[in-house]
């Protein structure tokens, strides 16, 4: 006889697998991204519950329950913009970030695997705020920012696009009109991340013997949240 938690996991995962199929049939790339981004929320809830910080749940989902190898790498491009906005251009961290950016070859497309790890830049930080800036400009946190733009503003942040429609990994593209790099998360990456999250969540729930439906409120009473 199937144990209750196994049946709950089976039903939960099957439901979201079916949702993934339907999302994949949506014509608009923007709408597919919004739907994938929205569907990641209940997957994070199933693993981490609803208490605590929403950012932490989503960031941990993509960092710990998927196979995204670049999640913890640091975006030099975004970090440099942040440090300039904060007036930190005279300090070592900005100088090192600029040195690495200036030394990168002029390519039309740059993959995230060429970005440094947090540990590669900690030596150049001067105080706690710069350490926090490193973490917030890791790709897992930038993905969360991208997700928020989709959900709350119905748009993608920045000005980059995957014009080739073939991108399966996030990348930087060069916009000559702006003279800078733009970070792009292709829709195929969203689809892949969603599938990886489903696999990771199922594995976690089975290993911990968790009934995912216990993490959600059901019934006619709509509790204020």
Backbone as CSV, one residue per row, in Angstrom:
resi,resn,N_x,N_y,N_z,CA_x,CA_y,CA_z,C_x,C_y,C_z
1,UNK,0.845,-1.201,0.000,0.000,0.000,0.000,0.878,1.247,0.000
2,UNK,0.560,2.202,-0.881,1.361,3.417,-0.983,1.202,4.265,0.273
3,UNK,2.322,4.700,0.843,2.262,5.532,2.034,1.672,6.899,1.679
4,UNK,0.931,7.521,2.629,0.264,8.800,2.331,1.190,9.871,1.779
5,UNK,2.395,9.987,2.329,3.283,11.044,1.858,3.743,10.777,0.425
6,UNK,3.919,9.505,0.073,4.322,9.169,-1.299,3.203,9.492,-2.292
7,UNK,1.969,9.203,-1.916,0.837,9.510,-2.788,0.697,11.023,-2.964
8,UNK,0.881,11.767,-1.884,0.804,13.221,-1.957,1.884,13.777,-2.872
9,UNK,3.103,13.273,-2.765,4.209,13.718,-3.611,3.916,13.392,-5.072
10,UNK,3.435,12.190,-5.318,3.122,11.763,-6.682,2.079,12.684,-7.316
11,UNK,1.033,12.993,-6.586,-0.026,13.862,-7.100,0.486,15.286,-7.311
12,UNK,1.264,15.768,-6.372,1.797,17.132,-6.432,2.710,17.304,-7.648
13,UNK,3.657,16.398,-7.811,4.606,16.495,-8.915,3.905,16.309,-10.253
14,UNK,2.984,15.355,-10.326,2.253,15.130,-11.577,1.479,16.383,-11.976
15,UNK,0.864,17.048,-11.009,0.106,18.270,-11.297,1.006,19.326,-11.922
16,UNK,2.178,19.526,-11.357,3.047,20.587,-11.862,3.805,20.165,-13.122
17,UNK,3.961,18.876,-13.330,4.473,18.427,-14.622,3.479,18.765,-15.724
18,UNK,2.212,18.541,-15.449,1.159,18.867,-16.411,1.102,20.376,-16.660
19,UNK,1.266,21.160,-15.603,1.276,22.613,-15.764,2.446,23.043,-16.658
20,UNK,3.582,22.381,-16.493,4.741,22.700,-17.321,4.479,22.438,-18.792
21,UNK,3.778,21.357,-19.096,3.426,21.052,-20.485,2.540,22.146,-21.057
22,UNK,1.565,22.581,-20.297,0.651,23.621,-20.772,1.356,24.966,-20.926
23,UNK,2.271,25.278,-20.008,3.029,26.527,-20.134,3.851,26.510,-21.416
24,UNK,4.434,25.363,-21.728,5.248,25.249,-22.929,4.476,25.479,-24.214
25,UNK,3.150,25.352,-24.169,2.320,25.555,-25.356,1.879,27.002,-25.542
26,UNK,2.188,27.858,-24.588,1.793,29.271,-24.686,2.637,29.955,-25.750
27,UNK,2.014,30.747,-26.599,2.721,31.348,-27.736,3.706,32.430,-27.315
28,UNK,3.311,33.313,-26.429,4.140,34.461,-26.053,5.291,34.041,-25.142
29,UNK,6.522,34.434,-25.502,7.675,34.129,-24.654,7.564,34.838,-23.311
30,UNK,7.106,36.078,-23.312,6.939,36.819,-22.062,5.959,36.104,-21.151
31,UNK,4.846,35.666,-21.701,3.842,34.982,-20.893,4.370,33.652,-20.370
32,UNK,5.144,32.939,-21.161,5.735,31.678,-20.685,6.685,31.942,-19.523
33,UNK,7.499,32.977,-19.635,8.412,33.302,-18.539,7.645,33.645,-17.261
34,UNK,6.593,34.437,-17.395,5.793,34.820,-16.237,5.171,33.590,-15.579
35,UNK,4.676,32.677,-16.395,4.044,31.477,-15.860,5.058,30.548,-15.196
36,UNK,6.218,30.358,-15.829,7.262,29.546,-15.193,7.696,30.168,-13.866
37,UNK,7.892,31.495,-13.865,8.322,32.193,-12.651,7.288,32.039,-11.547
38,UNK,6.017,32.128,-11.910,4.948,31.967,-10.929,4.872,30.540,-10.405
39,UNK,5.072,29.573,-11.289,4.956,28.161,-10.899,6.107,27.706,-10.007
40,UNK,7.206,28.450,-9.979,8.305,28.101,-9.078,7.934,28.356,-7.612
41,UNK,7.008,29.288,-7.373,6.642,29.634,-5.999,6.078,28.452,-5.209
42,UNK,5.064,27.738,-5.728,4.561,26.597,-4.960,5.579,25.468,-4.807
43,UNK,6.506,25.347,-5.750,7.554,24.339,-5.584,8.449,24.699,-4.398
44,UNK,8.767,25.985,-4.274,9.566,26.436,-3.135,8.790,26.270,-1.836
45,UNK,7.482,26.537,-1.875,6.647,26.377,-0.679,6.634,24.920,-0.218
46,UNK,6.580,23.992,-1.156,6.528,22.572,-0.800,7.770,22.138,-0.044
47,UNK,8.915,22.751,-0.368,10.176,22.381,0.278,10.412,23.175,1.558
48,UNK,10.185,24.497,1.498,10.599,25.376,2.598,9.446,25.950,3.415
49,UNK,8.205,25.579,3.078,7.077,26.114,3.816,6.789,27.555,3.431
50,UNK,5.903,28.212,4.172,5.524,29.586,3.843,6.053,30.608,4.839
51,UNK,6.710,30.158,5.890,7.246,31.096,6.871,8.590,31.636,6.392
52,UNK,8.987,32.765,6.954,10.298,33.318,6.626,10.286,34.166,5.379
53,UNK,11.461,34.367,4.829,11.681,35.304,3.741,11.391,34.665,2.378
54,UNK,10.571,35.347,1.585,10.208,34.821,0.266,11.425,34.724,-0.636
55,UNK,12.288,35.745,-0.610,13.508,35.715,-1.413,14.331,34.480,-1.090
56,UNK,14.505,34.202,0.194,15.324,33.055,0.595,14.754,31.753,0.044
57,UNK,13.430,31.610,0.059,12.820,30.375,-0.447,13.102,30.190,-1.937
58,UNK,12.892,31.246,-2.720,13.101,31.123,-4.166,14.575,30.962,-4.513
59,UNK,15.433,31.720,-3.827,16.869,31.627,-4.087,17.383,30.241,-3.730
60,UNK,16.941,29.708,-2.597,17.378,28.369,-2.204,16.845,27.296,-3.150
61,UNK,15.650,27.512,-3.678,15.104,26.555,-4.628,16.012,26.416,-5.842
62,UNK,16.383,27.561,-6.454,17.195,27.482,-7.673,18.642,27.113,-7.366
63,UNK,19.117,27.451,-6.161,20.519,27.166,-5.833,20.727,25.744,-5.328
64,UNK,19.726,25.197,-4.618,19.912,23.904,-3.956,19.107,22.763,-4.565
65,UNK,18.021,23.077,-5.259,17.163,22.022,-5.778,17.230,21.882,-7.297
66,UNK,18.116,22.635,-7.953,18.312,22.494,-9.393,19.788,22.234,-9.675
67,UNK,20.095,22.003,-10.943,21.476,21.736,-11.343,22.144,22.962,-11.976
68,UNK,21.626,24.151,-11.678,22.169,25.369,-12.265,23.552,25.631,-11.680
69,UNK,24.588,25.313,-12.424,25.963,25.373,-11.924,26.478,26.799,-11.744
70,UNK,25.841,27.776,-12.374,26.317,29.156,-12.295,25.559,29.995,-11.270
71,UNK,24.688,29.373,-10.494,23.824,30.129,-9.580,24.606,30.979,-8.589
72,UNK,25.774,30.492,-8.155,26.541,31.200,-7.126,27.624,32.118,-7.692
73,UNK,27.758,32.160,-9.008,28.746,33.059,-9.609,28.271,34.511,-9.507
74,UNK,29.234,35.425,-9.599,28.955,36.852,-9.414,28.935,37.573,-10.750
75,UNK,27.930,38.412,-10.936,27.842,39.224,-12.147,28.716,40.469,-12.011
76,UNK,29.833,40.476,-12.714,30.712,41.647,-12.678,30.019,42.873,-13.264
77,UNK,29.231,42.667,-14.286,28.556,43.783,-14.940,27.560,44.451,-13.998
78,UNK,26.723,43.650,-13.360,25.737,44.219,-12.448,26.392,44.784,-11.188
79,UNK,27.420,44.109,-10.692,28.121,44.591,-9.506,28.793,45.927,-9.762
80,UNK,29.362,46.089,-10.939,30.016,47.362,-11.263,29.004,48.505,-11.295
81,UNK,27.821,48.253,-11.840,26.774,49.278,-11.862,26.342,49.642,-10.445
82,UNK,26.234,48.635,-9.581,25.857,48.884,-8.187,26.909,49.731,-7.466
83,UNK,28.162,49.361,-7.618,29.231,50.083,-6.923,29.343,51.518,-7.418
84,UNK,29.121,51.732,-8.702,29.115,53.090,-9.236,27.950,53.894,-8.663
85,UNK,26.788,53.267,-8.570,25.616,53.947,-8.023,25.806,54.307,-6.561
86,UNK,26.592,53.506,-5.833,26.837,53.748,-4.421,28.071,54.613,-4.181
87,UNK,28.705,55.086,-5.245,29.881,55.929,-5.095,31.102,55.209,-4.561
88,UNK,31.256,53.926,-4.917,32.363,53.117,-4.406,33.454,52.914,-5.452
89,UNK,33.590,53.811,-6.377,34.541,53.615,-7.480,36.000,53.798,-7.054
90,UNK,36.252,54.402,-5.891,37.634,54.627,-5.445,38.182,53.443,-4.647
91,UNK,37.355,52.448,-4.411,37.758,51.357,-3.534,38.195,50.128,-4.334
92,UNK,38.877,49.209,-3.621,39.540,48.085,-4.280,38.587,47.172,-5.033
93,UNK,37.406,46.939,-4.464,36.488,46.007,-5.108,36.093,46.508,-6.489
94,UNK,35.730,47.785,-6.591,35.350,48.316,-7.890,36.527,48.273,-8.859
95,UNK,37.725,48.611,-8.375,38.888,48.615,-9.262,39.166,47.224,-9.802
96,UNK,38.989,46.182,-8.946,39.214,44.810,-9.401,38.131,44.380,-10.385
97,UNK,36.899,44.738,-10.094,35.802,44.406,-11.012,36.032,45.055,-12.370
98,UNK,36.427,46.323,-12.371,36.679,47.037,-13.624,37.863,46.432,-14.366
99,UNK,38.887,46.015,-13.618,40.063,45.407,-14.252,39.661,44.133,-14.982
100,UNK,38.829,43.307,-14.334,38.401,42.067,-14.974,37.499,42.328,-16.176
101,UNK,36.631,43.311,-16.046,35.749,43.640,-17.173,36.540,44.184,-18.355
102,UNK,37.494,45.045,-18.067,38.307,45.624,-19.140,39.161,44.575,-19.825
103,UNK,39.500,43.512,-19.088,40.357,42.474,-19.652,39.607,41.377,-20.374
104,UNK,38.273,41.411,-20.331,37.507,40.369,-21.009,37.451,40.650,-22.502
105,UNK,37.551,39.624,-23.344,37.542,39.816,-24.797,36.196,40.357,-25.277
106,UNK,36.212,41.202,-26.287,34.963,41.770,-26.812,34.167,40.743,-27.611
107,UNK,33.268,40.051,-26.959,32.453,39.033,-27.613,31.008,39.503,-27.704
108,UNK,30.333,39.026,-28.716,28.916,39.364,-28.869,28.093,38.724,-27.765
109,UNK,28.481,37.514,-27.349,27.734,36.782,-26.332,28.708,36.189,-25.323
110,UNK,28.463,36.420,-24.043,29.312,35.907,-22.967,28.458,35.057,-22.047
111,UNK,28.883,33.822,-21.794,28.152,32.929,-20.912,28.521,33.181,-19.454
112,UNK,27.669,32.762,-18.550,27.877,33.027,-17.131,29.033,32.227,-16.539
113,UNK,29.422,31.150,-17.198,30.511,30.323,-16.668,31.834,31.082,-16.623
114,UNK,31.914,32.200,-17.334,33.129,33.016,-17.317,33.135,34.016,-16.157
115,UNK,32.070,34.048,-15.369,31.986,34.956,-14.222,32.694,34.347,-13.013
116,UNK,33.224,35.186,-12.122,33.958,34.664,-10.957,33.034,34.146,-9.864
117,UNK,33.587,33.337,-8.994,32.887,32.913,-7.787,33.039,34.001,-6.722
118,UNK,32.171,33.972,-5.747,32.218,34.957,-4.650,33.579,34.942,-3.961
119,UNK,34.123,33.736,-3.765,35.408,33.597,-3.061,36.547,34.292,-3.809
120,UNK,36.405,34.460,-5.117,37.449,35.099,-5.908,37.518,36.607,-5.672
121,UNK,36.462,37.183,-5.090,36.395,38.635,-4.930,36.374,39.100,-3.478
122,UNK,36.196,38.178,-2.546,36.088,38.565,-1.134,37.320,39.336,-0.678
123,UNK,38.498,38.963,-1.158,39.748,39.627,-0.760,39.702,41.130,-0.997
124,UNK,38.943,41.569,-1.987,38.927,42.980,-2.374,37.857,43.797,-1.659
125,UNK,37.026,43.149,-0.836,35.973,43.882,-0.136,36.543,44.635,1.057
126,UNK,35.918,45.787,1.345,36.418,46.635,2.422,35.554,46.571,3.679
127,UNK,34.284,46.234,3.544,33.400,46.193,4.709,32.191,45.308,4.427
128,UNK,31.296,45.223,5.417,30.149,44.325,5.362,29.246,44.626,4.170
129,UNK,29.056,45.906,3.860,28.156,46.275,2.766,28.643,45.725,1.431
130,UNK,29.959,45.709,1.237,30.481,45.166,-0.015,30.352,43.650,-0.055
131,UNK,30.483,42.987,1.092,30.259,41.546,1.150,28.808,41.217,0.793
132,UNK,27.892,42.024,1.331,26.476,41.817,1.025,26.205,42.090,-0.449
133,UNK,26.896,43.076,-1.011,26.724,43.387,-2.434,27.176,42.222,-3.305
134,UNK,28.255,41.560,-2.908,28.702,40.382,-3.662,27.600,39.337,-3.717
135,UNK,27.023,39.019,-2.550,25.988,37.989,-2.491,24.759,38.387,-3.305
136,UNK,24.328,39.636,-3.183,23.121,40.083,-3.878,23.322,40.169,-5.387
137,UNK,24.575,40.144,-5.840,24.822,40.184,-7.277,25.310,38.836,-7.813
138,UNK,25.010,37.787,-7.036,25.165,36.436,-7.572,23.968,36.180,-8.484
139,UNK,24.121,35.246,-9.407,23.076,35.036,-10.401,21.783,34.485,-9.799
140,UNK,21.888,33.748,-8.695,20.662,33.245,-8.061,19.809,34.404,-7.545
141,UNK,20.456,35.455,-7.018,19.711,36.620,-6.553,19.253,37.486,-7.719
142,UNK,20.060,37.590,-8.756,19.643,38.362,-9.930,18.464,37.684,-10.625
143,UNK,18.434,36.353,-10.603,17.278,35.644,-11.152,16.027,35.995,-10.360
144,UNK,16.164,36.113,-9.039,15.015,36.490,-8.207,14.536,37.893,-8.564
145,UNK,15.457,38.824,-8.796,15.083,40.169,-9.221,14.366,40.123,-10.562
146,UNK,14.884,39.309,-11.468,14.270,39.140,-12.794,12.856,38.585,-12.629
147,UNK,12.715,37.600,-11.763,11.414,37.004,-11.491,10.430,38.042,-10.958
148,UNK,10.881,38.912,-10.052,10.006,39.935,-9.488,9.523,40.921,-10.548
149,UNK,10.425,41.278,-11.463,10.012,42.169,-12.550,8.903,41.534,-13.387
150,UNK,9.074,40.255,-13.682,8.068,39.555,-14.467,6.719,39.524,-13.741
151,UNK,6.734,39.148,-12.474,5.501,38.953,-11.717,4.831,40.278,-11.371
152,UNK,5.613,41.258,-10.919,5.032,42.481,-10.370,4.968,43.646,-11.357
153,UNK,5.772,43.583,-12.414,5.772,44.691,-13.372,5.416,44.251,-14.787
154,UNK,5.199,42.956,-14.981,4.773,42.419,-16.276,5.764,42.772,-17.388
155,UNK,7.037,42.726,-17.054,8.065,43.057,-18.037,9.378,42.424,-17.605
156,UNK,10.304,42.328,-18.561,11.654,41.859,-18.270,12.547,43.059,-17.962
157,UNK,13.426,42.949,-16.971,14.327,44.063,-16.680,15.437,44.173,-17.722
158,UNK,15.980,45.354,-17.869,17.080,45.558,-18.808,16.592,45.666,-20.236
159,UNK,17.563,45.593,-21.164,17.255,45.811,-22.581,17.728,44.673,-23.484
160,UNK,18.184,43.584,-22.877,18.688,42.474,-23.679,17.582,41.535,-24.125
161,UNK,17.796,40.906,-25.278,16.839,39.933,-25.802,17.593,38.777,-26.451
162,UNK,16.944,37.616,-26.448,17.500,36.444,-27.125,16.939,36.411,-28.541
163,UNK,17.516,37.242,-29.406,16.993,37.347,-30.763,17.134,36.048,-31.545
164,UNK,18.123,35.228,-31.187,18.340,33.973,-31.916,17.262,32.938,-31.612
165,UNK,16.594,33.091,-30.446,15.585,32.121,-29.981,16.181,30.732,-29.767
166,UNK,17.505,30.648,-29.664,18.148,29.339,-29.484,18.850,29.216,-28.138
167,UNK,18.840,30.277,-27.350,19.579,30.264,-26.096,18.960,29.349,-25.054
168,UNK,19.754,28.462,-24.508,19.291,27.581,-23.436,19.951,27.919,-22.103
169,UNK,20.943,28.804,-22.133,21.632,29.247,-20.922,21.615,30.768,-20.870
170,UNK,21.571,31.355,-19.668,21.664,32.817,-19.558,22.979,33.309,-20.152
171,UNK,22.975,34.534,-20.645,24.174,35.088,-21.267,24.118,36.612,-21.243
172,UNK,25.255,37.219,-21.557,25.327,38.668,-21.752,25.389,38.951,-23.242
173,UNK,24.637,39.952,-23.653,24.692,40.387,-25.038,25.148,41.836,-25.083
174,UNK,25.751,42.221,-26.178,26.274,43.580,-26.328,25.273,44.434,-27.084
175,UNK,24.940,45.580,-26.497,24.058,46.544,-27.151,24.863,47.785,-27.495
176,UNK,25.194,47.935,-28.766,26.045,49.053,-29.170,25.380,50.390,-28.906
177,UNK,24.048,50.431,-28.963,23.353,51.694,-28.748,23.477,52.181,-27.308
178,UNK,23.716,51.237,-26.367,23.868,51.612,-24.973,25.327,51.517,-24.523
179,UNK,26.158,50.868,-25.316,27.563,50.751,-24.980,27.839,49.906,-23.758
180,UNK,26.999,48.930,-23.478,27.214,48.082,-22.313,26.627,46.705,-22.555
181,UNK,26.873,45.814,-21.596,26.369,44.449,-21.677,25.021,44.340,-20.979
182,UNK,24.179,43.469,-21.498,22.871,43.224,-20.901,22.726,41.742,-20.584
183,UNK,22.235,41.452,-19.383,22.033,40.080,-18.937,20.695,39.556,-19.466
184,UNK,20.719,38.368,-20.072,19.531,37.790,-20.692,19.266,36.410,-20.092
185,UNK,18.015,36.177,-19.682,17.574,34.850,-19.261,16.599,34.330,-20.314
186,UNK,17.032,33.466,-21.223,16.149,32.980,-22.292,14.988,32.151,-21.746
187,UNK,13.917,32.085,-22.497,12.747,31.322,-22.060,13.076,29.838,-21.956
188,UNK,13.983,29.330,-22.806,14.367,27.918,-22.718,15.075,27.622,-21.398
189,UNK,15.767,28.612,-20.861,16.404,28.435,-19.554,15.337,28.320,-18.469
190,UNK,14.300,29.143,-18.550,13.198,29.048,-17.592,12.587,27.654,-17.620
191,UNK,12.353,27.141,-18.824,11.761,25.813,-18.957,12.660,24.747,-18.342
192,UNK,13.958,24.833,-18.611,14.911,23.864,-18.078,14.990,23.960,-16.558
193,UNK,15.030,25.188,-16.023,15.117,25.378,-14.576,13.873,24.833,-13.887
194,UNK,12.734,25.029,-14.510,11.477,24.519,-13.951,11.498,22.991,-13.878
195,UNK,11.955,22.340,-14.935,12.042,20.880,-14.945,13.036,20.385,-13.901
196,UNK,14.162,21.065,-13.794,15.154,20.688,-12.782,14.593,20.855,-11.369
197,UNK,13.839,21.936,-11.158,13.247,22.183,-9.846,12.249,21.081,-9.496
198,UNK,11.451,20.649,-10.465,10.508,19.555,-10.220,11.243,18.297,-9.769
199,UNK,12.327,17.972,-10.466,13.109,16.784,-10.112,13.721,16.932,-8.724
200,UNK,14.291,18.100,-8.451,14.917,18.332,-7.160,13.925,18.327,-6.014
201,UNK,12.767,18.934,-6.224,11.737,18.974,-5.186,11.220,17.565,-4.897
202,UNK,10.967,16.801,-5.934,10.507,15.426,-5.726,11.535,14.628,-4.935
203,UNK,12.791,14.753,-5.298,13.857,14.043,-4.586,13.906,14.449,-3.111
204,UNK,13.796,15.761,-2.864,13.842,16.264,-1.485,12.653,15.756,-0.676
205,UNK,11.458,15.858,-1.231,10.260,15.451,-0.501,10.289,13.964,-0.160
206,UNK,10.754,13.156,-1.105,10.837,11.712,-0.848,11.870,11.406,0.226
207,UNK,13.021,12.059,0.155,14.085,11.787,1.124,13.701,12.215,2.535
208,UNK,12.892,13.292,2.627,12.480,13.809,3.935,11.103,13.295,4.363
209,UNK,10.461,12.505,3.495,9.132,11.949,3.762,8.125,13.050,4.081
210,UNK,8.109,14.069,3.235,7.254,15.240,3.433,6.005,15.134,2.569
211,UNK,4.864,15.410,3.156,3.611,15.517,2.418,3.474,16.961,1.947
212,UNK,3.672,17.255,0.656,3.692,18.655,0.200,2.359,19.366,0.396
213,UNK,1.248,18.642,0.378,-0.048,19.292,0.537,-0.233,19.872,1.939
214,UNK,0.558,19.391,2.902,0.492,19.951,4.255,1.016,21.389,4.298
215,UNK,1.768,21.801,3.261,2.341,23.148,3.249,1.368,24.197,2.694
216,UNK,0.158,23.755,2.317,-0.811,24.657,1.698,-2.133,24.611,2.465
217,UNK,-2.857,25.720,2.417,-4.171,25.798,3.069,-5.251,25.510,2.037
218,UNK,-6.134,24.570,2.356,-7.242,24.225,1.474,-8.561,24.470,2.216
219,UNK,-9.639,24.612,1.473,-10.947,24.794,2.089,-11.619,26.073,1.635
220,UNK,-12.819,26.292,2.143,-13.637,27.436,1.717,-13.248,28.740,2.401
221,UNK,-12.599,28.635,3.557,-12.214,29.840,4.298,-10.927,30.400,3.727
222,UNK,-10.995,31.626,3.218,-9.826,32.271,2.627,-9.148,33.125,3.672
223,UNK,-8.147,32.571,4.298,-7.426,33.283,5.346,-6.644,34.454,4.780
224,UNK,-6.728,35.599,5.451,-5.999,36.788,5.008,-4.504,36.562,5.162
225,UNK,-3.733,36.949,4.118,-2.289,36.771,4.161,-1.622,38.080,3.796
